[in-house]
Amino acid sequence: MTNILFENARIVDGTADRPSDPVNVLIEGNTIRDVGASLSCVSAERIDLSGKILMPGLIDAHVHVVASTADLGRNGQLPDPLVTVRAFKLMGEMLHRGFTTVRDVGGATSGLVAAALEASWPTPRLNISGKALAQTGGHCDYRGPYNDDPVRLRNFPLGALGRIVDGVPDVRRAAREEIKSGANFIKIMANGGVSSPTDPIHFLGFSREELLAVVEEAENAGTYVSAHLYTDQAIRRAVECGVHSLEHCNLIGPDTAKLAAARGAFAVPTLVTYDKLSSEGEAMGLPAASVAKVDDVRLAGMESLSIMREAGLQMAYGSDLLGGMHVHQSEEFVIRGRVLPAMEVIASATYVAARLLRMEGKIGTITAGAFADLIVIDGNPLEDLTLLTRQGMHMPMIMKDGAFIKR
């Protein structure tokens, strides 16, 4: 692989409110070898970035790459080969929007990760939870009120986002099985959800004993628990039980946000999904009963950003889109930018998300030793966050692992 020297690069990475002074960035293989104002390399291909911005590859910390339809019950019934083909299409599109790493919080398996690593077509780096854990009647139980068929205990379809477990022993076993199967962290459904049929938003998922058990299993394996959460009560309970990654958080209150910040937790808001579920969900296959739940959480989302920022709670970037709505993945930047400074919005998809994924120094940064995951922007996203939208239109170059995806 030819060494690459990016010259006159002005870096935007979320650590400052203006681009850096021009620097040179040397790429060797799949890593950044060095960064410096006077750096040179006679054997490298030189690319002049004068007038452009260089950013780390973006990180989306809340995706479901196997969700090719908004009807998640139906998605779980699709044949694995079809789900695989659709997942590769979705992942390729994510990469061409500049997302070089994505954290899948329910559905993707280590088999899909292995396939992505071996495939000849490029995908983002995958960080996965395996199948999310949900209780009977909780988020991920798509059987409905009149279906008492037994739940599947093994050989879960690739299109299923989660698995049903009840009681401390089964919760422990399921967590251990997901970790054994290659999960980087554990995802649980600890609150009611929009897409599932029998759990209103206010429902609490799992008992405290079950939450404590799954947190212990994750910590025993050197990792953490991520939880689907909306209400203040559910979020506080999860934080008290040791949950580290708080997904959505639309209805969080100031005191709970301060507690989460004090415990070192992360929040992953996903505001774009509620905006699009409200306007496009029914057309994309979301059941009518689920569409009716959307406003319960959508309308409070913008206020939650201000609450969490004031509390000092770290926020990573998330989209949580389903089916045809994945095209709106980058619009979360613009939505957050209505409330938060652009620097902080960019940070959520760079070093903050890297810290959540426990890959700090390897992704989300342009420093020596990091993976060569880079995007070039025509214009300054600190002044205009829409430059990160429009399906990569303003990204003339995208590099992942030292290889050009777009040039």
Residue pairs with C-beta under 8 A, 6 or more apart in sequence:
1 29
1 30
1 402
1 403
2 44
2 45
3 26
3 27
3 28
3 33
3 41
3 43
3 44
3 45
4 26
4 27
4 44
4 45
4 47
4 372
4 399
4 402
5 24
5 25
5 26
5 27
5 39
5 40
5 41
5 44
5 45
5 46
5 47
6 24
6 25
6 26
6 27
6 47
6 49
6 54
6 374
7 24
7 46
7 47
7 48
7 49
7 50
8 22
8 24
8 48
8 49
8 50
9 22
9 23
9 24
9 25
9 49
9 52
9 53
9 54
10 19
10 20
10 21
10 22
10 23
10 49
10 52
10 53
10 54
11 19
11 20
11 23
11 53
11 54
11 55
11 366
12 19
12 20
12 53
12 54
12 55
12 346
12 377
12 380
12 381
12 382
13 55
13 56
13 346
13 347
13 350
13 351
13 364
13 365
13 366
14 343
14 344
14 346
14 347
14 348
14 349
14 350
14 351
14 352
15 343
15 347
15 351
16 343
17 341
17 342
17 343
17 382
18 382
19 53
19 380
19 382
21 37
22 37
22 50
23 35
23 36
23 37
23 39
24 35
24 36
24 37
24 38
24 39
24 40
25 32
25 34
25 35
25 39
25 54
25 366
25 374
26 32
26 33
26 34
26 35
26 39
26 41
26 44
27 33
27 44
27 372
27 374
27 399
27 402
28 402
29 372
29 402
30 371
30 372
30 401
30 402
30 403
31 369
31 370
31 371
31 372
31 402
32 366
32 367
32 368
32 369
32 370
32 371
32 372
33 368
34 368
35 366
35 367
35 368
47 397
49 376
52 376
52 377
52 378
52 396
53 376
53 377
53 379
53 380
53 381
54 366
54 374
54 375
54 376
54 377
55 98
55 346
55 350
55 366
55 374
55 375
55 376
55 377
55 381
56 350
56 351
56 363
56 364
56 365
56 366
56 370
56 373
56 374
56 375
57 98
57 99
57 100
57 101
57 363
57 364
57 371
57 373
57 374
57 375
57 398
57 399
57 400
58 97
58 98
58 99
58 100
58 101
58 317
58 349
58 350
58 375
58 388
59 99
59 100
59 101
59 102
59 103
59 316
59 317
59 349
59 350
59 353
59 354
59 357
59 363
59 364
60 94
60 99
60 101
60 102
60 103
60 317
60 318
60 319
60 329
60 349
60 353
61 102
61 103
61 105
61 245
61 268
61 316
61 317
61 318
61 353
61 356
61 357
62 103
62 105
62 247
62 268
62 270
62 316
62 317
62 318
62 319
62 320
63 94
63 102
63 103
63 104
63 105
63 318
63 319
63 320
63 321
63 329
64 104
64 105
64 106
64 107
64 108
64 161
64 320
64 322
65 87
65 90
65 91
65 94
65 102
65 104
65 107
65 108
65 112
65 126
66 75
66 83
66 86
66 87
66 104
66 107
66 108
66 112
66 158
66 159
66 161
67 75
67 107
67 159
67 161
67 321
67 322
67 323
68 75
68 78
68 83
68 86
68 87
68 90
68 159
68 323
69 75
69 284
69 285
69 322
69 323
70 195
70 277
70 281
70 284
70 285
70 286
70 322
70 323
70 324
70 325
71 285
71 286
71 287
72 140
72 142
72 161
72 195
72 196
72 322
73 142
73 197
74 285
75 83
75 159
75 160
75 161
76 142
76 157
76 159
76 160
76 161
77 157
77 159
78 157
78 159
80 157
80 158
80 159
83 157
83 158
83 159
84 112
84 115
84 158
87 108
87 112
87 158
88 116
88 119
88 121
88 123
90 326
91 102
91 116
91 123
91 124
91 126
92 121
92 122
92 123
93 326
93 327
93 391
94 102
94 123
94 124
94 326
94 329
95 122
95 123
95 124
95 398
95 400
95 405
96 391
96 392
96 398
96 405
96 406
97 329
97 330
97 391
97 392
97 395
98 330
98 375
98 388
98 392
98 395
98 398
99 124
99 329
100 124
100 125
100 363
100 373
100 375
100 398
100 400
101 124
101 125
101 126
101 127
101 353
101 357
101 359
101 363
101 364
101 373
102 124
102 125
102 126
102 127
103 127
103 128
103 129
103 184
103 353
103 356
103 357
104 126
104 127
104 128
104 129
105 129
105 132
105 187
105 226
105 228
105 247
105 320
106 129
106 131
106 132
106 140
106 161
106 162
106 187
107 131
107 132
107 158
107 159
107 160
107 161
107 162
108 126
108 128
108 130
109 128
109 130
109 131
109 158
109 181
109 182
110 128
110 130
110 181
110 182
110 183
111 158
112 126
112 128
112 158
113 126
113 128
113 182
116 123
116 126
122 400
122 403
122 405
124 400
125 363
125 371
125 373
125 400
125 401
127 184
127 185
127 357
127 359
128 182
128 183
128 184
129 178
129 183
129 184
129 185
129 186
129 187
129 226
130 178
130 181
130 182
130 183
130 186
130 187
131 156
131 160
131 161
131 162
131 163
131 178
132 140
132 161
132 162
132 163
132 187
132 188
132 189
132 228
133 162
133 163
133 165
133 171
133 174
133 175
133 178
133 186
133 187
133 188
133 189
133 214
134 140
134 141
134 162
134 163
134 164
134 165
134 188
134 189
134 205
135 141
135 164
135 165
135 166
135 189
135 205
135 206
135 210
136 151
136 164
136 166
137 198
137 199
137 203
138 164
138 189
138 192
138 193
138 196
138 199
138 203
138 205
138 206
139 162
139 189
139 191
139 192
139 193
139 195
139 196
139 199
139 205
139 228
140 160
140 161
140 162
140 163
140 164
140 189
140 193
140 196
141 151
141 164
141 196
141 198
141 199
142 196
142 197
143 149
143 151
143 197
143 198
144 197
144 198
145 197
145 198
151 163
151 164
152 160
152 163
152 164
156 163
162 187
162 189
163 174
165 171
165 173
165 174
167 210
168 209
168 210
168 213
171 206
171 210
171 213
171 214
171 217
172 213
172 214
172 217
175 186
175 213
175 214
175 217
175 218
176 217
178 186
179 186
179 217
179 218
179 221
179 223
183 223
184 223
184 357
185 218
185 223
185 224
185 225
185 226
185 245
186 214
186 217
186 218
186 223
186 224
186 225
186 226
187 225
187 226
187 227
187 228
188 205
188 206
188 211
188 214
188 225
188 226
188 227
188 228
188 243
189 205
189 227
189 228
190 204
190 205
190 206
190 211
190 227
190 228
190 229
190 234
190 237
190 238
190 243
191 201
191 203
191 204
191 205
191 227
191 228
191 229
191 230
191 231
191 234
192 199
192 200
192 201
192 202
192 203
192 205
192 230
193 199
193 201
193 228
194 201
194 274
194 277
194 286
194 290
194 293
194 294
194 297
195 286
195 287
195 290
195 322
196 290
197 287
197 289
197 290
199 205
200 293
201 230
201 231
201 293
201 296
201 297
202 231
202 233
204 233
204 234
204 237
205 228
205 234
206 214
208 237
208 241
211 237
211 238
211 241
211 242
211 243
212 241
212 242
214 225
215 225
215 241
215 242
215 243
218 224
218 225
219 242
223 358
224 243
224 244
224 245
225 242
225 243
225 244
225 245
226 243
226 244
226 245
226 246
226 247
226 268
227 238
227 243
227 245
227 246
227 247
228 247
228 248
229 235
229 238
229 243
229 246
229 247
229 248
229 249
230 248
230 249
230 250
230 251
230 296
230 297
231 251
232 251
232 252
232 253
232 256
235 246
235 249
235 251
235 252
235 256
235 260
236 255
236 256
236 259
238 246
239 246
239 256
239 259
239 260
239 263
239 265
240 259
243 265
244 264
244 265
244 266
245 265
245 266
245 268
245 356
246 252
246 260
246 265
246 266
246 267
246 268
247 268
247 270
247 318
247 320
248 268
248 269
248 270
248 297
248 320
249 267
249 268
249 269
249 304
249 308
250 269
250 274
250 297
250 298
250 300
250 301
250 304
251 297
251 300
251 304
252 260
252 267
252 304
252 307
252 308
253 307
254 307
254 310
254 311
257 267
257 307
257 308
257 310
257 311
257 313
258 311
258 312
258 313
260 267
260 311
260 313
261 311
261 312
261 313
261 314
265 313
265 314
266 313
266 314
266 315
266 316
266 352
266 355
266 356
267 308
267 313
267 314
267 315
267 316
268 315
268 316
268 317
268 318
268 356
269 301
269 304
269 305
269 308
269 315
269 318
269 336
270 318
270 319
270 320
270 332
271 298
271 301
271 302
271 305
271 332
271 335
271 336
272 319
272 320
272 321
272 328
272 329
272 331
272 332
272 335
273 319
273 320
273 321
273 322
273 325
274 294
274 297
274 298
274 301
275 298
275 328
275 331
275 335
276 321
276 325
276 328
277 286
277 290
277 291
277 294
277 298
277 322
277 325
278 291
278 294
278 295
278 298
280 324
280 325
281 290
281 291
281 294
281 325
282 288
282 291
284 322
284 323
284 324
284 325
285 323
286 322
302 335
302 338
302 339
305 315
305 336
305 339
305 340
306 339
308 315
309 315
309 339
309 340
309 344
314 352
314 355
314 356
315 344
315 348
315 352
316 348
316 349
316 352
316 353
316 356
317 332
317 333
317 345
317 348
317 349
317 352
317 353
318 332
319 326
319 328
319 329
319 332
321 328
321 329
327 391
330 388
330 389
330 390
330 391
331 389
333 345
333 346
333 349
333 381
333 385
333 386
333 388
333 389
334 385
334 386
334 389
336 345
336 348
337 345
337 385
342 381
342 382
342 383
342 385
343 382
345 385
346 381
346 382
346 385
349 364
350 364
350 365
351 360
351 364
351 365
352 364
353 364
354 360
354 361
354 362
354 363
354 364
354 365
355 364
357 363
361 367
361 369
361 370
362 369
362 370
362 371
363 370
363 371
363 373
366 374
371 401
371 402
372 399
372 400
372 401
372 402
373 399
373 400
373 401
374 397
374 398
374 399
375 395
375 397
375 398
375 399
376 395
376 396
376 397
376 398
377 387
377 388
377 394
377 395
378 387
378 394
378 395
378 396
379 387
379 394
380 387
381 387
381 388
387 394
388 394
392 398
392 406
395 406
396 406
396 407
397 404
397 406
397 407
398 404
398 405
398 406
398 407
399 405
